[in-house]
Amino acid sequence: MAAVARGRGLPRAWLCRRAGPGCGRHYRAALCAQLKQPLAIEEVASRPVQPHEVRVDVHFCGVNFADILVCRGQYQEKPQLPFTPGMEFSGTVLETGTDVSTVKEGDQVIGVSGFNGMAEECIIDQKTLWQIPEGVPLREAATLPVSYGTAILALEHRACTRPGETVLVTAAAGATGLAVVDVATNVLRAQVIAAAGSDDKCKLAMQKGAQSTVNYGRGGLKEAVRKLVGSGWVNVAIDTVGGDVFLEALRSLAWEGRIVVVGFAGGTIASVPANLLLLKNVSAMGLYWGRYKEQNFPVFSRTLSSALQYCQQGLIQPHIGAVFKLEEIQKLRSREGRCSDLPDINGSREWQSQDPSLVVWLRSPGT
Ligand SMILES: NC(=O)c1ccc[n+]([C@@H]2O[C@H](COP(=O)([O-])OP(=O)(O)OC[C@H]3O[C@@H](n4cnc5c(N)ncnc54)[C@H](OP(=O)(O)O)[C@@H]3O)[C@@H](O)[C@H]2O)c1
C-alpha cells in the first residue's frame, strides 16, 4: 500500500475538495506495518471504485478480539503487511460504482470488510454493506456485525434456541458474551445463566438481562450451574473460552442439549469426550461466523439484517466499552510498554476483559 506523507495534518475537507471522487485525494488509515508493534497512522491515496464497489466515509469502526490476533499474526487469516485492521464499520456512502443498485450516495451503512475498516475511507463490495435503519445510531451500529452477528447465528441458526429454554453463556461479559446474553434474553426470551471470571463481569451480564450468574473464577462451573437449575440442567451453552470451561459447560447440558463452540479466548482447545454426547443425546457444534459469508451468504446476511432490526425495535442494546479517536491509536502499546488507559492492540488480556466492544471513532457525521 502506498503510504504518502503529503497532506499529513491537513483538514480532511481540504483534501476532499482537491479532486473528484477517488482520484488525487488521501485519507488517514491505521496501518499495521510490523506484527506485534503499535499501529501507525498514515495518509493513503484513494483509488477509483470498481463497478460493483462502494466508497464509504467511515465514522466508527468496531475493535474485536480477531483484530488483536491478526495484528499479532495469530489469526487464521494472515493479510500481507502492511495492512489496515478493522473488520466492521459504520459510515455514509460517498460514491457508488456503475453497477451498484443496493445503496446510494448519502445512505448510512454498516460494512463487513475482511480488513480495512480502521480508516477514514473504505472501498467495499456492495454485497457486504447493509443499510442502517432510522433510529439506529452510527456508533452502536458499528459494533453490531461481529458480536451480534455471531450471537444471532449461534442462538438462532445453530442451537435453534426456543423461548423459555435455559441458555448458559461463558465469558458473558466479553463482547460476544454480552451480545449472546442480550439476544437470548431480550429477543428469544430464554432464561440466561451468565458465567464469567469475576463478580464485576457477572454484574455487567446481569445488567444486560441475565437471570442468574456464576463466577467461575471462584470454583467449578458445572457444580454452580447444578445449584441453580438442579437436575434439569441447561438446554443450550454458548462457549467462547474453551479448555476446562468448555468441558464444564458440556457437562452442564440437559437431555438433547446443544453446545456451540465459538472461540478459545482462554487459549486451550478441549477435546470432546464422545460418550458425553451419547449419554444425554447431546449435540456439540462449531460456529465460524465469517465463513458463512462465502459458504451461505443468505444466512450470513440475515444475521446482519436481524441485528439491525432488533436494534431499531429497541430489543437489543449494544454495550460500548470505550470509544477512542483514530489519533489515539498511535499511543497503543505492545505488552512491554503498555499505556494504562488505552487498549493494547497487541492482545493484553486486561483490555480485552475490561473493555468489550471498543470503537474507533473516525469522525462525527456531518463534519
Ligand atoms: N467463531 C466466531 O465466528 C467468533 C466470532 C466472534 C468471536 N469469536 C471468538 O470468541 C472469543 C471471545 O471474543 P470476544 O469478542 O467476546 O472477546 P472479548 O470481548 O475480548 O472477551 C473475551 C473474554 O474471554 C474470557 N477469557 C478467558 N481467558 C482469556 C484470556 N486468556 N484472554 C482474554 N480473554 C479471556 C474473558 O472473560 P472471563 O474472564 O469472564 O472468562 C474475556 O472477557 C475469541 O476467541 C474470539 O476469537 C469467534
PDBQT file of the ligand as one rigid body, heavy atoms in Angstrom, charges set to zero:
ROOT
HETATM    1  N1  LIG A 401     -16.299 -18.191  15.797  1.00  0.00    +0.000 N 
HETATM    2  C1  LIG A 401     -16.625 -16.946  15.510  1.00  0.00    +0.000 C 
HETATM    3  O1  LIG A 401     -17.187 -16.668  14.469  1.00  0.00    +0.000 OA
HETATM    4  C2  LIG A 401     -16.288 -15.889  16.501  1.00  0.00    +0.000 A 
HETATM    5  C3  LIG A 401     -16.905 -14.624  16.456  1.00  0.00    +0.000 A 
HETATM    6  C4  LIG A 401     -16.594 -13.675  17.449  1.00  0.00    +0.000 A 
HETATM    7  C5  LIG A 401     -15.662 -14.004  18.440  1.00  0.00    +0.000 A 
HETATM    8  N2  LIG A 401     -15.070 -15.235  18.405  1.00  0.00    +0.000 N 
HETATM    9  C6  LIG A 401     -14.110 -15.635  19.447  1.00  0.00    +0.000 C 
HETATM   10  O2  LIG A 401     -14.734 -15.592  20.699  1.00  0.00    +0.000 OA
HETATM   11  C7  LIG A 401     -13.762 -15.308  21.690  1.00  0.00    +0.000 C 
HETATM   12  C8  LIG A 401     -14.234 -14.127  22.516  1.00  0.00    +0.000 C 
HETATM   13  O3  LIG A 401     -14.316 -12.983  21.706  1.00  0.00    +0.000 OA
HETATM   14  P1  LIG A 401     -14.876 -11.614  22.300  1.00  0.00    +0.000 P 
HETATM   15  O4  LIG A 401     -15.028 -10.704  21.158  1.00  0.00    +0.000 OA
HETATM   16  O5  LIG A 401     -16.029 -11.873  23.147  1.00  0.00    +0.000 OA
HETATM   17  O6  LIG A 401     -13.629 -11.170  23.162  1.00  0.00    +0.000 OA
HETATM   18  P2  LIG A 401     -13.554 -10.191  24.432  1.00  0.00    +0.000 P 
HETATM   19  O7  LIG A 401     -14.577  -9.147  24.400  1.00  0.00    +0.000 OA
HETATM   20  O8  LIG A 401     -12.154  -9.775  24.488  1.00  0.00    +0.000 OA
HETATM   21  O9  LIG A 401     -13.877 -11.165  25.669  1.00  0.00    +0.000 OA
HETATM   22  C9  LIG A 401     -13.068 -12.267  25.904  1.00  0.00    +0.000 C 
HETATM   23  C10 LIG A 401     -13.472 -12.897  27.222  1.00  0.00    +0.000 C 
HETATM   24  O10 LIG A 401     -12.865 -14.173  27.278  1.00  0.00    +0.000 OA
HETATM   25  C11 LIG A 401     -12.527 -14.508  28.589  1.00  0.00    +0.000 C 
HETATM   26  N3  LIG A 401     -11.156 -15.014  28.658  1.00  0.00    +0.000 N 
HETATM   27  C12 LIG A 401     -10.802 -16.177  29.261  1.00  0.00    +0.000 A 
HETATM   28  N4  LIG A 401      -9.491 -16.365  29.151  1.00  0.00    +0.000 NA
HETATM   29  C13 LIG A 401      -8.992 -15.303  28.468  1.00  0.00    +0.000 A 
HETATM   30  C14 LIG A 401      -7.680 -14.928  28.052  1.00  0.00    +0.000 A 
HETATM   31  N5  LIG A 401      -6.628 -15.703  28.311  1.00  0.00    +0.000 N 
HETATM   32  N6  LIG A 401      -7.541 -13.755  27.380  1.00  0.00    +0.000 NA
HETATM   33  C15 LIG A 401      -8.596 -12.982  27.088  1.00  0.00    +0.000 A 
HETATM   34  N7  LIG A 401      -9.867 -13.286  27.454  1.00  0.00    +0.000 NA
HETATM   35  C16 LIG A 401     -10.056 -14.435  28.142  1.00  0.00    +0.000 A 
HETATM   36  C17 LIG A 401     -12.679 -13.248  29.426  1.00  0.00    +0.000 C 
HETATM   37  O11 LIG A 401     -13.838 -13.426  30.222  1.00  0.00    +0.000 OA
HETATM   38  P3  LIG A 401     -13.783 -14.174  31.644  1.00  0.00    +0.000 P 
HETATM   39  O12 LIG A 401     -12.674 -13.547  32.422  1.00  0.00    +0.000 OA
HETATM   40  O13 LIG A 401     -15.119 -13.869  32.178  1.00  0.00    +0.000 OA
HETATM   41  O14 LIG A 401     -13.534 -15.637  31.363  1.00  0.00    +0.000 OA
HETATM   42  C18 LIG A 401     -12.966 -12.134  28.425  1.00  0.00    +0.000 C 
HETATM   43  O15 LIG A 401     -13.932 -11.221  28.888  1.00  0.00    +0.000 OA
HETATM   44  C19 LIG A 401     -12.454 -15.082  20.956  1.00  0.00    +0.000 C 
HETATM   45  O16 LIG A 401     -11.710 -16.286  20.957  1.00  0.00    +0.000 OA
HETATM   46  C20 LIG A 401     -12.905 -14.734  19.566  1.00  0.00    +0.000 C 
HETATM   47  O17 LIG A 401     -11.926 -15.030  18.589  1.00  0.00    +0.000 OA
HETATM   48  C21 LIG A 401     -15.368 -16.166  17.486  1.00  0.00    +0.000 A 
ENDROOT
TORSDOF 0
